[in-house]
């Protein structure tokens, strides 16, 4: 398995801490998929903004339908995220 350096919640500061704090409020914790991008907070912020737009923005699809699609794509790709 590959190793990717990450910054943990306790070591985050500045923009990364703000993103981690928001993630904790939203999901109860900082998931690994976010920590994988922790060395580049600007990219993490853009990725998080895209996720929020897709999952929570205006759409003819319900939140449940969006989650179902995300789960299906993850399963097809054999990705547990």
mmCIF file as gemmi writes it, N, C-alpha and C atoms, coordinates in Angstrom:
data_model
loop_
_atom_site.group_PDB
_atom_site.id
_atom_site.type_symbol
_atom_site.label_atom_id
_atom_site.label_alt_id
_atom_site.label_comp_id
_atom_site.label_asym_id
_atom_site.label_entity_id
_atom_site.label_seq_id
_atom_site.pdbx_PDB_ins_code
_atom_site.Cartn_x
_atom_site.Cartn_y
_atom_site.Cartn_z
_atom_site.occupancy
_atom_site.B_iso_or_equiv
_atom_site.pdbx_formal_charge
_atom_site.auth_seq_id
_atom_site.auth_asym_id
_atom_site.pdbx_PDB_model_num
ATOM 1 N N . UNK Axp A 1 ? 0.842 -1.172 0 1 0 ? 1 A 1
ATOM 2 C CA . UNK Axp A 1 ? 0 0 0 1 0 ? 1 A 1
ATOM 3 C C . UNK Axp A 1 ? 0.891 1.24 0 1 0 ? 1 A 1
ATOM 4 N N . UNK Axp A 2 ? 0.512 2.228 -0.76 1 0 ? 2 A 1
ATOM 5 C CA . UNK Axp A 2 ? 1.269 3.478 -0.845 1 0 ? 2 A 1
ATOM 6 C C . UNK Axp A 2 ? 1.095 4.292 0.434 1 0 ? 2 A 1
ATOM 7 N N . UNK Axp A 3 ? 2.076 5.119 0.722 1 0 ? 3 A 1
ATOM 8 C CA . UNK Axp A 3 ? 2.011 6.007 1.876 1 0 ? 3 A 1
ATOM 9 C C . UNK Axp A 3 ? 1.945 7.438 1.377 1 0 ? 3 A 1
ATOM 10 N N . UNK Axp A 4 ? 1.005 8.186 1.883 1 0 ? 4 A 1
ATOM 11 C CA . UNK Axp A 4 ? 0.867 9.596 1.544 1 0 ? 4 A 1
ATOM 12 C C . UNK Axp A 4 ? 0.912 10.387 2.84 1 0 ? 4 A 1
ATOM 13 N N . UNK Axp A 5 ? 1.832 11.328 2.919 1 0 ? 5 A 1
ATOM 14 C CA . UNK Axp A 5 ? 1.932 12.174 4.104 1 0 ? 5 A 1
ATOM 15 C C . UNK Axp A 5 ? 0.675 13.029 4.222 1 0 ? 5 A 1
ATOM 16 N N . UNK Axp A 6 ? 0.159 13.132 5.427 1 0 ? 6 A 1
ATOM 17 C CA . UNK Axp A 6 ? -1.019 13.961 5.682 1 0 ? 6 A 1
ATOM 18 C C . UNK Axp A 6 ? -0.807 14.782 6.943 1 0 ? 6 A 1
ATOM 19 N N . UNK Axp A 7 ? -1.649 15.78 7.113 1 0 ? 7 A 1
ATOM 20 C CA . UNK Axp A 7 ? -1.636 16.609 8.317 1 0 ? 7 A 1
ATOM 21 C C . UNK Axp A 7 ? -2.883 16.265 9.123 1 0 ? 7 A 1
ATOM 22 N N . UNK Axp A 8 ? -2.683 15.839 10.346 1 0 ? 8 A 1
ATOM 23 C CA . UNK Axp A 8 ? -3.796 15.474 11.213 1 0 ? 8 A 1
ATOM 24 C C . UNK Axp A 8 ? -4.541 16.691 11.737 1 0 ? 8 A 1
ATOM 25 N N . UNK Axp A 9 ? -5.712 16.44 12.266 1 0 ? 9 A 1
ATOM 26 C CA . UNK Axp A 9 ? -6.554 17.527 12.779 1 0 ? 9 A 1
ATOM 27 C C . UNK Axp A 9 ? -5.846 18.347 13.849 1 0 ? 9 A 1
ATOM 28 N N . UNK Axp A 10 ? -5.127 17.688 14.724 1 0 ? 10 A 1
ATOM 29 C CA . UNK Axp A 10 ? -4.438 18.393 15.808 1 0 ? 10 A 1
ATOM 30 C C . UNK Axp A 10 ? -3.283 19.26 15.355 1 0 ? 10 A 1
ATOM 31 N N . UNK Axp A 11 ? -2.768 19.019 14.16 1 0 ? 11 A 1
ATOM 32 C CA . UNK Axp A 11 ? -1.63 19.774 13.639 1 0 ? 11 A 1
ATOM 33 C C . UNK Axp A 11 ? -2.025 20.82 12.6 1 0 ? 11 A 1
ATOM 34 N N . UNK Axp A 12 ? -3.296 20.858 12.247 1 0 ? 12 A 1
ATOM 35 C CA . UNK Axp A 12 ? -3.756 21.801 11.214 1 0 ? 12 A 1
ATOM 36 C C . UNK Axp A 12 ? -3.802 23.217 11.757 1 0 ? 12 A 1
ATOM 37 N N . UNK Axp A 13 ? -3.476 24.165 10.876 1 0 ? 13 A 1
ATOM 38 C CA . UNK Axp A 13 ? -3.631 25.572 11.239 1 0 ? 13 A 1
ATOM 39 C C . UNK Axp A 13 ? -4.079 26.35 10 1 0 ? 13 A 1
ATOM 40 N N . UNK Axp A 14 ? -4.429 27.598 10.203 1 0 ? 14 A 1
ATOM 41 C CA . UNK Axp A 14 ? -4.827 28.466 9.1 1 0 ? 14 A 1
ATOM 42 C C . UNK Axp A 14 ? -6.003 27.928 8.308 1 0 ? 14 A 1
ATOM 43 N N . UNK Axp A 15 ? -5.903 27.976 6.975 1 0 ? 15 A 1
ATOM 44 C CA . UNK Axp A 15 ? -6.966 27.545 6.08 1 0 ? 15 A 1
ATOM 45 C C . UNK Axp A 15 ? -7.3 26.065 6.267 1 0 ? 15 A 1
ATOM 46 N N . UNK Axp A 16 ? -6.289 25.249 6.47 1 0 ? 16 A 1
ATOM 47 C CA . UNK Axp A 16 ? -6.527 23.822 6.668 1 0 ? 16 A 1
ATOM 48 C C . UNK Axp A 16 ? -7.347 23.577 7.93 1 0 ? 16 A 1
ATOM 49 N N . UNK Axp A 17 ? -7.048 24.269 9.003 1 0 ? 17 A 1
ATOM 50 C CA . UNK Axp A 17 ? -7.826 24.125 10.239 1 0 ? 17 A 1
ATOM 51 C C . UNK Axp A 17 ? -9.27 24.539 10.008 1 0 ? 17 A 1
ATOM 52 N N . UNK Axp A 18 ? -9.484 25.613 9.262 1 0 ? 18 A 1
ATOM 53 C CA . UNK Axp A 18 ? -10.846 26.073 8.972 1 0 ? 18 A 1
ATOM 54 C C . UNK Axp A 18 ? -11.617 24.996 8.207 1 0 ? 18 A 1
ATOM 55 N N . UNK Axp A 19 ? -10.97 24.39 7.22 1 0 ? 19 A 1
ATOM 56 C CA . UNK Axp A 19 ? -11.606 23.34 6.423 1 0 ? 19 A 1
ATOM 57 C C . UNK Axp A 19 ? -11.891 22.117 7.299 1 0 ? 19 A 1
ATOM 58 N N . UNK Axp A 20 ? -10.929 21.723 8.105 1 0 ? 20 A 1
ATOM 59 C CA . UNK Axp A 20 ? -11.122 20.582 9.004 1 0 ? 20 A 1
ATOM 60 C C . UNK Axp A 20 ? -12.258 20.846 9.989 1 0 ? 20 A 1
ATOM 61 N N . UNK Axp A 21 ? -12.292 22.054 10.553 1 0 ? 21 A 1
ATOM 62 C CA . UNK Axp A 21 ? -13.356 22.398 11.508 1 0 ? 21 A 1
ATOM 63 C C . UNK Axp A 21 ? -14.729 22.322 10.836 1 0 ? 21 A 1
ATOM 64 N N . UNK Axp A 22 ? -14.82 22.819 9.607 1 0 ? 22 A 1
ATOM 65 C CA . UNK Axp A 22 ? -16.078 22.758 8.858 1 0 ? 22 A 1
ATOM 66 C C . UNK Axp A 22 ? -16.466 21.304 8.581 1 0 ? 22 A 1
ATOM 67 N N . UNK Axp A 23 ? -15.497 20.491 8.206 1 0 ? 23 A 1
ATOM 68 C CA . UNK Axp A 23 ? -15.767 19.076 7.935 1 0 ? 23 A 1
ATOM 69 C C . UNK Axp A 23 ? -16.262 18.374 9.196 1 0 ? 23 A 1
ATOM 70 N N . UNK Axp A 24 ? -15.666 18.69 10.321 1 0 ? 24 A 1
ATOM 71 C CA . UNK Axp A 24 ? -16.085 18.084 11.585 1 0 ? 24 A 1
ATOM 72 C C . UNK Axp A 24 ? -17.508 18.498 11.937 1 0 ? 24 A 1
ATOM 73 N N . UNK Axp A 25 ? -17.85 19.751 11.71 1 0 ? 25 A 1
ATOM 74 C CA . UNK Axp A 25 ? -19.226 20.201 11.967 1 0 ? 25 A 1
ATOM 75 C C . UNK Axp A 25 ? -20.209 19.487 11.029 1 0 ? 25 A 1
ATOM 76 N N . UNK Axp A 26 ? -19.815 19.289 9.779 1 0 ? 26 A 1
ATOM 77 C CA . UNK Axp A 26 ? -20.69 18.695 8.779 1 0 ? 26 A 1
ATOM 78 C C . UNK Axp A 26 ? -20.823 17.181 8.957 1 0 ? 26 A 1
ATOM 79 N N . UNK Axp A 27 ? -19.711 16.497 9.226 1 0 ? 27 A 1
ATOM 80 C CA . UNK Axp A 27 ? -19.71 15.035 9.197 1 0 ? 27 A 1
ATOM 81 C C . UNK Axp A 27 ? -19.328 14.379 10.526 1 0 ? 27 A 1
ATOM 82 N N . UNK Axp A 28 ? -18.974 15.19 11.513 1 0 ? 28 A 1
ATOM 83 C CA . UNK Axp A 28 ? -18.603 14.632 12.804 1 0 ? 28 A 1
ATOM 84 C C . UNK Axp A 28 ? -17.139 14.262 12.947 1 0 ? 28 A 1
ATOM 85 N N . UNK Axp A 29 ? -16.415 14.292 11.849 1 0 ? 29 A 1
ATOM 86 C CA . UNK Axp A 29 ? -14.973 14 11.862 1 0 ? 29 A 1
ATOM 87 C C . UNK Axp A 29 ? -14.361 14.384 10.525 1 0 ? 29 A 1
ATOM 88 N N . UNK Axp A 30 ? -13.04 14.32 10.448 1 0 ? 30 A 1
ATOM 89 C CA . UNK Axp A 30 ? -12.325 14.592 9.203 1 0 ? 30 A 1
ATOM 90 C C . UNK Axp A 30 ? -12.002 13.238 8.571 1 0 ? 30 A 1
ATOM 91 N N . UNK Axp A 31 ? -12.647 12.947 7.465 1 0 ? 31 A 1
ATOM 92 C CA . UNK Axp A 31 ? -12.426 11.676 6.79 1 0 ? 31 A 1
ATOM 93 C C . UNK Axp A 31 ? -11.075 11.671 6.068 1 0 ? 31 A 1
ATOM 94 N N . UNK Axp A 32 ? -10.547 10.467 5.851 1 0 ? 32 A 1
ATOM 95 C CA . UNK Axp A 32 ? -9.25 10.292 5.209 1 0 ? 32 A 1
ATOM 96 C C . UNK Axp A 32 ? -9.153 10.939 3.841 1 0 ? 32 A 1
ATOM 97 N N . UNK Axp A 33 ? -10.246 10.945 3.091 1 0 ? 33 A 1
ATOM 98 C CA . UNK Axp A 33 ? -10.232 11.536 1.749 1 0 ? 33 A 1
ATOM 99 C C . UNK Axp A 33 ? -9.863 13.016 1.809 1 0 ? 33 A 1
ATOM 100 N N . UNK Axp A 34 ? -10.226 13.687 2.893 1 0 ? 34 A 1
ATOM 101 C CA . UNK Axp A 34 ? -9.838 15.096 3.065 1 0 ? 34 A 1
ATOM 102 C C . UNK Axp A 34 ? -8.382 15.196 3.504 1 0 ? 34 A 1
ATOM 103 N N . UNK Axp A 35 ? -7.979 14.348 4.448 1 0 ? 35 A 1
ATOM 104 C CA . UNK Axp A 35 ? -6.589 14.398 4.919 1 0 ? 35 A 1
ATOM 105 C C . UNK Axp A 35 ? -5.597 14.13 3.794 1 0 ? 35 A 1
ATOM 106 N N . UNK Axp A 36 ? -6.01 13.331 2.793 1 0 ? 36 A 1
ATOM 107 C CA . UNK Axp A 36 ? -5.111 13.043 1.668 1 0 ? 36 A 1
ATOM 108 C C . UNK Axp A 36 ? -4.733 14.3 0.889 1 0 ? 36 A 1
ATOM 109 N N . UNK Axp A 37 ? -5.557 15.333 0.989 1 0 ? 37 A 1
ATOM 110 C CA . UNK Axp A 37 ? -5.302 16.586 0.276 1 0 ? 37 A 1
ATOM 111 C C . UNK Axp A 37 ? -4.759 17.673 1.21 1 0 ? 37 A 1
ATOM 112 N N . UNK Axp A 38 ? -4.419 17.299 2.433 1 0 ? 38 A 1
ATOM 113 C CA . UNK Axp A 38 ? -4.08 18.285 3.459 1 0 ? 38 A 1
ATOM 114 C C . UNK Axp A 38 ? -2.805 19.071 3.193 1 0 ? 38 A 1
ATOM 115 N N . UNK Axp A 39 ? -1.899 18.558 2.387 1 0 ? 39 A 1
ATOM 116 C CA . UNK Axp A 39 ? -0.66 19.297 2.114 1 0 ? 39 A 1
ATOM 117 C C . UNK Axp A 39 ? -0.88 20.464 1.162 1 0 ? 39 A 1
ATOM 118 N N . UNK Axp A 40 ? -2.065 20.515 0.548 1 0 ? 40 A 1
ATOM 119 C CA . UNK Axp A 40 ? -2.383 21.612 -0.365 1 0 ? 40 A 1
ATOM 120 C C . UNK Axp A 40 ? -3.793 22.122 -0.042 1 0 ? 40 A 1
ATOM 121 N N . UNK Axp A 41 ? -3.92 22.977 0.988 1 0 ? 41 A 1
ATOM 122 C CA . UNK Axp A 41 ? -5.239 23.449 1.414 1 0 ? 41 A 1
ATOM 123 C C . UNK Axp A 41 ? -6.04 24.136 0.31 1 0 ? 41 A 1
ATOM 124 N N . UNK Axp A 42 ? -5.386 24.787 -0.64 1 0 ? 42 A 1
ATOM 125 C CA . UNK Axp A 42 ? -6.131 25.447 -1.728 1 0 ? 42 A 1
ATOM 126 C C . UNK Axp A 42 ? -6.846 24.403 -2.588 1 0 ? 42 A 1
ATOM 127 N N . UNK Axp A 43 ? -6.177 23.298 -2.885 1 0 ? 43 A 1
ATOM 128 C CA . UNK Axp A 43 ? -6.794 22.223 -3.658 1 0 ? 43 A 1
ATOM 129 C C . UNK Axp A 43 ? -7.902 21.565 -2.834 1 0 ? 43 A 1
ATOM 130 N N . UNK Axp A 44 ? -7.653 21.357 -1.554 1 0 ? 44 A 1
ATOM 131 C CA . UNK Axp A 44 ? -8.666 20.781 -0.675 1 0 ? 44 A 1
ATOM 132 C C . UNK Axp A 44 ? -9.905 21.669 -0.626 1 0 ? 44 A 1
ATOM 133 N N . UNK Axp A 45 ? -9.719 22.976 -0.532 1 0 ? 45 A 1
ATOM 134 C CA . UNK Axp A 45 ? -10.853 23.912 -0.507 1 0 ? 45 A 1
ATOM 135 C C . UNK Axp A 45 ? -11.648 23.822 -1.812 1 0 ? 45 A 1
ATOM 136 N N . UNK Axp A 46 ? -10.961 23.747 -2.944 1 0 ? 46 A 1
ATOM 137 C CA . UNK Axp A 46 ? -11.644 23.637 -4.242 1 0 ? 46 A 1
ATOM 138 C C . UNK Axp A 46 ? -12.393 22.311 -4.34 1 0 ? 46 A 1
ATOM 139 N N . UNK Axp A 47 ? -11.776 21.238 -3.901 1 0 ? 47 A 1
ATOM 140 C CA . UNK Axp A 47 ? -12.407 19.923 -3.933 1 0 ? 47 A 1
ATOM 141 C C . UNK Axp A 47 ? -13.645 19.89 -3.043 1 0 ? 47 A 1
ATOM 142 N N . UNK Axp A 48 ? -13.539 20.473 -1.86 1 0 ? 48 A 1
ATOM 143 C CA . UNK Axp A 48 ? -14.664 20.527 -0.932 1 0 ? 48 A 1
ATOM 144 C C . UNK Axp A 48 ? -15.797 21.373 -1.504 1 0 ? 48 A 1
ATOM 145 N N . UNK Axp A 49 ? -15.464 22.482 -2.144 1 0 ? 49 A 1
ATOM 146 C CA . UNK Axp A 49 ? -16.483 23.338 -2.759 1 0 ? 49 A 1
ATOM 147 C C . UNK Axp A 49 ? -17.212 22.591 -3.87 1 0 ? 49 A 1
ATOM 148 N N . UNK Axp A 50 ? -16.468 21.83 -4.669 1 0 ? 50 A 1
ATOM 149 C CA . UNK Axp A 50 ? -17.109 21.053 -5.733 1 0 ? 50 A 1
ATOM 150 C C . UNK Axp A 50 ? -18.039 19.997 -5.137 1 0 ? 50 A 1
ATOM 151 N N . UNK Axp A 51 ? -17.572 19.297 -4.113 1 0 ? 51 A 1
ATOM 152 C CA . UNK Axp A 51 ? -18.405 18.286 -3.451 1 0 ? 51 A 1
ATOM 153 C C . UNK Axp A 51 ? -19.706 18.908 -2.935 1 0 ? 51 A 1
ATOM 154 N N . UNK Axp A 52 ? -19.589 20.038 -2.25 1 0 ? 52 A 1
ATOM 155 C CA . UNK Axp A 52 ? -20.786 20.686 -1.695 1 0 ? 52 A 1
ATOM 156 C C . UNK Axp A 52 ? -21.726 21.148 -2.801 1 0 ? 52 A 1
ATOM 157 N N . UNK Axp A 53 ? -21.19 21.64 -3.902 1 0 ? 53 A 1
ATOM 158 C CA . UNK Axp A 53 ? -22.038 22.075 -5.023 1 0 ? 53 A 1
ATOM 159 C C . UNK Axp A 53 ? -22.787 20.89 -5.627 1 0 ? 53 A 1
ATOM 160 N N . UNK Axp A 54 ? -22.089 19.767 -5.803 1 0 ? 54 A 1
ATOM 161 C CA . UNK Axp A 54 ? -22.711 18.58 -6.396 1 0 ? 54 A 1
ATOM 162 C C . UNK Axp A 54 ? -23.736 17.963 -5.446 1 0 ? 54 A 1
ATOM 163 N N . UNK Axp A 55 ? -23.388 17.856 -4.179 1 0 ? 55 A 1
ATOM 164 C CA . UNK Axp A 55 ? -24.261 17.142 -3.244 1 0 ? 55 A 1
ATOM 165 C C . UNK Axp A 55 ? -25.357 18.007 -2.62 1 0 ? 55 A 1
ATOM 166 N N . UNK Axp A 56 ? -25.136 19.312 -2.516 1 0 ? 56 A 1
ATOM 167 C CA . UNK Axp A 56 ? -26.092 20.168 -1.811 1 0 ? 56 A 1
ATOM 168 C C . UNK Axp A 56 ? -26.667 21.295 -2.667 1 0 ? 56 A 1
ATOM 169 N N . UNK Axp A 57 ? -26.109 21.514 -3.862 1 0 ? 57 A 1
ATOM 170 C CA . UNK Axp A 57 ? -26.569 22.6 -4.725 1 0 ? 57 A 1
ATOM 171 C C . UNK Axp A 57 ? -27.886 22.269 -5.399 1 0 ? 57 A 1
ATOM 172 N N . UNK Axp A 58 ? -28.449 23.252 -6.091 1 0 ? 58 A 1
ATOM 173 C CA . UNK Axp A 58 ? -29.711 23.03 -6.806 1 0 ? 58 A 1
ATOM 174 C C . UNK Axp A 58 ? -29.571 21.876 -7.803 1 0 ? 58 A 1
ATOM 175 N N . UNK Axp A 59 ? -30.577 21.019 -7.847 1 0 ? 59 A 1
ATOM 176 C CA . UNK Axp A 59 ? -30.535 19.862 -8.731 1 0 ? 59 A 1
ATOM 177 C C . UNK Axp A 59 ? -31.926 19.243 -8.813 1 0 ? 59 A 1
ATOM 178 N N . UNK Axp A 60 ? -32.247 18.639 -9.945 1 0 ? 60 A 1
ATOM 179 C CA . UNK Axp A 60 ? -33.507 17.897 -10.021 1 0 ? 60 A 1
ATOM 180 C C . UNK Axp A 60 ? -33.437 16.582 -9.229 1 0 ? 60 A 1
ATOM 181 N N . UNK Axp A 61 ? -32.225 16.18 -8.816 1 0 ? 61 A 1
ATOM 182 C CA . UNK Axp A 61 ? -32.053 14.958 -8.043 1 0 ? 61 A 1
ATOM 183 C C . UNK Axp A 61 ? -32.152 15.258 -6.549 1 0 ? 61 A 1
ATOM 184 N N . UNK Axp A 62 ? -32.759 14.332 -5.813 1 0 ? 62 A 1
ATOM 185 C CA . UNK Axp A 62 ? -32.828 14.476 -4.359 1 0 ? 62 A 1
ATOM 186 C C . UNK Axp A 62 ? -31.458 14.168 -3.756 1 0 ? 62 A 1
ATOM 187 N N . UNK Axp A 63 ? -31.297 14.505 -2.502 1 0 ? 63 A 1
ATOM 188 C CA . UNK Axp A 63 ? -30.053 14.202 -1.791 1 0 ? 63 A 1
ATOM 189 C C . UNK Axp A 63 ? -29.836 12.689 -1.759 1 0 ? 63 A 1
ATOM 190 N N . UNK Axp A 64 ? -30.891 11.936 -1.522 1 0 ? 64 A 1
ATOM 191 C CA . UNK Axp A 64 ? -30.802 10.473 -1.484 1 0 ? 64 A 1
ATOM 192 C C . UNK Axp A 64 ? -30.361 9.926 -2.844 1 0 ? 64 A 1
ATOM 193 N N . UNK Axp A 65 ? -30.904 10.456 -3.918 1 0 ? 65 A 1
ATOM 194 C CA . UNK Axp A 65 ? -30.505 10.003 -5.256 1 0 ? 65 A 1
ATOM 195 C C . UNK Axp A 65 ? -29.038 10.314 -5.523 1 0 ? 65 A 1
ATOM 196 N N . UNK Axp A 66 ? -28.602 11.479 -5.103 1 0 ? 66 A 1
ATOM 197 C CA . UNK Axp A 66 ? -27.187 11.844 -5.301 1 0 ? 66 A 1
ATOM 198 C C . UNK Axp A 66 ? -26.273 10.896 -4.532 1 0 ? 66 A 1
ATOM 199 N N . UNK Axp A 67 ? -26.626 10.616 -3.281 1 0 ? 67 A 1
ATOM 200 C CA . UNK Axp A 67 ? -25.819 9.696 -2.471 1 0 ? 67 A 1
ATOM 201 C C . UNK Axp A 67 ? -25.822 8.296 -3.087 1 0 ? 67 A 1
ATOM 202 N N . UNK Axp A 68 ? -26.974 7.858 -3.577 1 0 ? 68 A 1
ATOM 203 C CA . UNK Axp A 68 ? -27.062 6.54 -4.201 1 0 ? 68 A 1
ATOM 204 C C . UNK Axp A 68 ? -26.15 6.451 -5.421 1 0 ? 68 A 1
ATOM 205 N N . UNK Axp A 69 ? -26.114 7.514 -6.208 1 0 ? 69 A 1
ATOM 206 C CA . UNK Axp A 69 ? -25.225 7.531 -7.372 1 0 ? 69 A 1
ATOM 207 C C . UNK Axp A 69 ? -23.764 7.488 -6.937 1 0 ? 69 A 1
ATOM 208 N N . UNK Axp A 70 ? -23.413 8.234 -5.9 1 0 ? 70 A 1
ATOM 209 C CA . UNK Axp A 70 ? -22.034 8.251 -5.412 1 0 ? 70 A 1
ATOM 210 C C . UNK Axp A 70 ? -21.622 6.876 -4.896 1 0 ? 70 A 1
ATOM 211 N N . UNK Axp A 71 ? -22.511 6.225 -4.168 1 0 ? 71 A 1
ATOM 212 C CA . UNK Axp A 71 ? -22.222 4.885 -3.658 1 0 ? 71 A 1
ATOM 213 C C . UNK Axp A 71 ? -22.051 3.893 -4.808 1 0 ? 71 A 1
ATOM 214 N N . UNK Axp A 72 ? -22.913 3.982 -5.799 1 0 ? 72 A 1
ATOM 215 C CA . UNK Axp A 72 ? -22.832 3.083 -6.953 1 0 ? 72 A 1
ATOM 216 C C . UNK Axp A 72 ? -21.511 3.25 -7.693 1 0 ? 72 A 1
ATOM 217 N N . UNK Axp A 73 ? -21.121 4.484 -7.955 1 0 ? 73 A 1
ATOM 218 C CA . UNK Axp A 73 ? -19.848 4.741 -8.649 1 0 ? 73 A 1
ATOM 219 C C . UNK Axp A 73 ? -18.678 4.232 -7.813 1 0 ? 73 A 1
ATOM 220 N N . UNK Axp A 74 ? -18.713 4.457 -6.505 1 0 ? 74 A 1
ATOM 221 C CA . UNK Axp A 74 ? -17.642 3.976 -5.637 1 0 ? 74 A 1
ATOM 222 C C . UNK Axp A 74 ? -17.56 2.446 -5.679 1 0 ? 74 A 1
ATOM 223 N N . UNK Axp A 75 ? -18.702 1.784 -5.646 1 0 ? 75 A 1
ATOM 224 C CA . UNK Axp A 75 ? -18.708 0.309 -5.688 1 0 ? 75 A 1
ATOM 225 C C . UNK Axp A 75 ? -18.157 -0.19 -7.02 1 0 ? 75 A 1
ATOM 226 N N . UNK Axp A 76 ? -18.567 0.404 -8.113 1 0 ? 76 A 1
ATOM 227 C CA . UNK Axp A 76 ? -18.078 -0.014 -9.429 1 0 ? 76 A 1
ATOM 228 C C . UNK Axp A 76 ? -16.568 0.172 -9.514 1 0 ? 76 A 1
ATOM 229 N N . UNK Axp A 77 ? -16.071 1.254 -8.907 1 0 ? 77 A 1
ATOM 230 C CA . UNK Axp A 77 ? -14.636 1.538 -8.913 1 0 ? 77 A 1
ATOM 231 C C . UNK Axp A 77 ? -13.876 0.826 -7.791 1 0 ? 77 A 1
ATOM 232 N N . UNK Axp A 78 ? -14.601 0.003 -7.011 1 0 ? 78 A 1
ATOM 233 C CA . UNK Axp A 78 ? -14.013 -0.708 -5.876 1 0 ? 78 A 1
ATOM 234 C C . UNK Axp A 78 ? -13.327 0.234 -4.908 1 0 ? 78 A 1
ATOM 235 N N . UNK Axp A 79 ? -13.992 1.359 -4.642 1 0 ? 79 A 1
ATOM 236 C CA . UNK Axp A 79 ? -13.476 2.377 -3.729 1 0 ? 79 A 1
ATOM 237 C C . UNK Axp A 79 ? -14.45 2.519 -2.563 1 0 ? 79 A 1
ATOM 238 N N . UNK Axp A 80 ? -13.967 2.338 -1.339 1 0 ? 80 A 1
ATOM 239 C CA . UNK Axp A 80 ? -14.882 2.385 -0.209 1 0 ? 80 A 1
ATOM 240 C C . UNK Axp A 80 ? -15.331 3.79 0.134 1 0 ? 80 A 1
ATOM 241 N N . UNK Axp A 81 ? -14.783 4.834 -0.508 1 0 ? 81 A 1
ATOM 242 C CA . UNK Axp A 81 ? -15.282 6.178 -0.273 1 0 ? 81 A 1
ATOM 243 C C . UNK Axp A 81 ? -16.534 6.384 -1.096 1 0 ? 81 A 1
